[in-house]
Amino acid sequence: MADSATGADALLCAKFETSYGVAPTGDFVALPFISTNFGMTQGLVKSDVLGFGRRPQKGARGKKEVGGEIAVPLCTRSIGFWLKLLLGPPVSTAVTGGDSHVFTAANLKPPSAALEIGHPALPKYFLSTGVKLNTLAINWADENTKATLSLLGQNEVAAATSSGGTPAAIGSLDRFSAFQGVVKKGGTALGIVLGGSVSISNELSEFRPIRPDGLATRFDAGQFALTGSLTVRFEGDLLLTEATDGTEIELDFGYSATDASLMFSLPKVQLPKPKLPIQGPGGIDAEFSWSAFDDGAKSLTATLINDIESYA
């Protein structure tokens, strides 16, 4: 009896492309993940032909679409790969106790990668090329810290052997803990934040001219989008004054461990005026659905400090 594929045996590896849509050679990097529905689909187009009575007629094959989501742990080391795919290569420098990698939103053409999902028990390996990261989202309510990635790709091929060579991990798994979260306003810690989320998006749009293979040609980056939410305990005018007056704030959030940190810095954030619902005798909470914009130089800086020398 043949073996069945299981999530426990599944593998994920990837490598940045030199030319868009062309699978790179050499060893890929092995990446930890939590779940995924990423892959290729090709639907059926229902026939619209009449003249055969009520007998259904054969339909056509639809276009090929590669995409989906991957949930990954907020690992102090491997998250750098996904930040590079989202924002482009960082500026890396040695700092006391490790290395600093600074990613900015200034890259107008994010890089692409080849991504392989493997099922060695079968064996079956699905290699997607021309993969770009559209959106990275983090929810502070998750007890197990993770990032949800929304990706788009150009093509997928299946094979009985891996295209990734001998993948090696980007260091060992070292996950940020939920209790290591940090939220600051203007450099000062906010002690009233109960939860929140952030979504960082390249706003990719598909370019699909007429071509015989049914594939998209590329995905173009649109206007950069930074949105999220903050749920805070109502304790006076903190944040409420800025939201009421329309005053922009500087917001920093992320995670800080003893030997690693990940901080997102947004110099200009707008807060909407929220309601203050009273739902019982307990504390009153307010939710701010914020959005960020460019201050003339940048809209986002992500700084990752760990023990990885480079993400080249």
N, C-alpha and C positions, 0 to 999 in steps of 0.2 A: 504494500500500500504506500502511495506517495505521501510525503510529509506535507503538512499544511503550513501556510505562512502565518506567523504570529507577530504581534507587535513587539514581544520581548526579544525576538531575533532580528527585527528590522534595523537597518543601518542608514545613516544619512551622512553623505560626504559632499564636498563642494570645492571648487577652485575658480578663481577669477579668470575671465576670458581676456585674451589679447585682442582678438577680433570678434565683433558681435556675432553670436550664433554659432561660432566655431568652437567645438569642444577642445579645451586645452589638453596637452599631453603631460606626462609625469604624474607624480603622486598628488592626490587631493588631500584635503584635511578632513578628519572625522569630527562631526559636530553633534553634541547632545541635543535631544529634542524630547518633547512630551507627547505631542500628537500631531497629525498632519492629514489633510485631505488634498494635498497638492498633487497635480497630475494633469494628463491630457484627457479631454473629452471630445467626442465627435458625434453629434446627434443626427437624427434622421429628420428629413423634411417630408411632410406628408404630401402625397400626390394630390394634385388638383385636377387631374384628367377625368373627363366624363365620357360616356358612350359605352360603358361596359356594365350597365345596369347597376346593381348594388354591390357588385364584386369589388373589393378594395384592390387598388393597384399599387405596384411597387413604388416606394418613395425614393428620394435622392439622399445622398450623404451630405451632411451639413459641413460647416467650416470646422477646422480643428482649433481648439482653444486649450491653452496650457495656463493653469493658474490654481489658486487655492491658498489656504492658510497653513502655517506651521507655528505651533506653540513651542517656544524654547525657554529653558531655564535662564534666569538672570545670573549666568555664570560670570565671575569676575574676569575670566580669560576669553571664552568663546564669544561673548557678546560683542567684542571688538570686531569680529568678522562681519556681523550683521550691521553694525554701525557703519562700517566701511562700504557695504553694499548699499546702504540707505543714503549716506552723505558723501561718499568718496573717501580717498586716503586721508588719514590724519597727519598732523604734525607731531612727531614723536621725539621726546627728549628724555634724558636721564634726570631723575629727581631723587631727593633723599629717600632711600628705602624702596626704590622701584623705578618705574618708567611712566611718563605721562603721555597720553595720546589725546590730542585735541581735534575734534571733528567740528566742522562748521557747515552751515547750510548754503554756503556760497557756490557750491559745485552745481553748474547748470546742466551737466550731463553725467548723472550717476553711473557707476560702472555696472557691468553685467557679469554673470557667473554661470558656470555649468553646475548643475545640482543632480546628484544621484541618490535615489532611494532604493536600497537593496534588500532582497529577501534570500539570504544565502541558503536556507533550508531547501529551496525549490530546485535549483537556484534560478533567480530572476532579478534582473537589475534594470531600473528605469532611469535613463539619463535624459535630463531636460537641459536644453541649451538656450542661450539668450534670455536668462532669467534676471529680472530686475525686481527690486524691493519697492513696492508702492507705499505701504503704510506699516509703521511700527507702533504698537499700542501697548501701554502698561496700565494696569489697574491696581491701585494700592490696597484694594480689598482682598486680594489673593493672599492667602496665608503662605502658600508656596510661590515665591516670586517668579514671575515669568513675563515674557514679551510675546505678543501675538503678532505674527508677521503675515502680511498679505502680499503675495508675489504674483507676477505675470511672467510667462515664458513664451518662447517662439516655437520650440519643437520638442518632441519626446521620442526616444527610440528605446526598445526593449532588447535585452541581450541575456545570454546565459552566463556571461562573465562580467566582472566589474570593469568599468573604464577608469576607475580611480586609482589604479596601481596599488600601492600599500599605504592607505591613509593613516596618518598619525594625528592624534588629538592636539589641540592648541593648549597644551598643559593639562593638568588634571582638573576634574570638576570641582569648582569652589563657588558655591551659590550664595548670593546675598540673601540675608534673612529679612523677613518683613519688619522686624523690630529695629532694623538698622536704617529705616527710612528717615529722610531729612527734607523739610520744606521750609524755605526762607523767603521773607519779603524784604527787599532792600538790604539783604545781608544779615537780617535778624531772624532767628528761628521763630516760626509760628507754632505756638503751643496749643492751638485750639483746633487743629486740623484732624478730622476723624477719618477721612478717606479722600480719594481722588483718582483721577485718571489723566492720561495724556495720549494724544494721537498725533504722530508726526508723519506727514504724507508728502510724497513727490507728485501726487495728482497726475499719475501717468495716463496717457491716452494712446489708444491703439491706432497704428497706421497700417491699414490693410488694403493695398491696391489689388487689382485683379492679377492673380498668379495661379499657375496650374496645381500647386501643391496644397492649397487651402490654408496656408500659414500666414500669420501676420508678419509684416516686414520688420517692424520695430515698435518700440513704445517710447513716446516722447514725454519728457518731463514738463508738467504744467507749472502753475503758480504754487509755490511752496505753501503748505497749510499746517498750522500749529493750533490745535484746539485741545480742550480738556475740561476737567471739573474739579472743584474743591468743595468738600462738605465740611463745614466748620460749626462749632458750638457758638451760639449767639451769646457773646460776652462783651457788650458795649459796642463801640463804633469801629472796631478793627475790621478792615476790609469793607464794611458797610458804607463808610464815609466815601471811600474811593469809588465804590460802585455807584453810589448816589450822585456824586459830583462828576463822574466820568473821568477821573484821574487815572492815568496809566501807572502801573507798578512794575517793579523789577521782581521776577520770580525765579527762584532756584529750588530744584527738587532732585531727589535721587536717593542714593544709598551710600553709607559710609561705614566701612568695616575697619578693623585694626590695621590690615595690610593692603587694603584696596578700597576704591571708591568709584562711584559713577554719579556725576552731577550734570544735570541739564540746566543751562542758564538762559533765561529769556529776558532781554533788557526792556521790552515793551509789551505789557500784557493789559488787555482791557477786561473789565469785570462788568457783567450786567447787574442791574438792580434786582435782587431776588425777593421772593416772598419769605415770610417768617412763619411757617405753619406751626400751629400748636396742636399736637396730636395726643395729649395726655398730660399727666401731672409732672412728667420728667422734663429734662432739659430740652431746649428749643434749638434745632439745627437749621442751617441755611446752606443751600447748594448754589455755588457760583459756576456757571458754564462759561469759562473764559476762552479768549482767543488772543493770539500773539501776532505781532507784526514787526516789520523791519524798522530799526531805528536809524537807518541811513548807512549802516555799516554791516549789520548782521541781524538775523532774527533768532538764531539759536546757536549755542555752543555746547557741545557735549564733551565732557572731560572724563576720560577713563584712566585711572591709575591702578596699575597692577605690576606683575613681575615679567610681563612679556615685552621683549625689547622692541619688536617691530611687527606691524601687520602688512608688510610689503608683499 
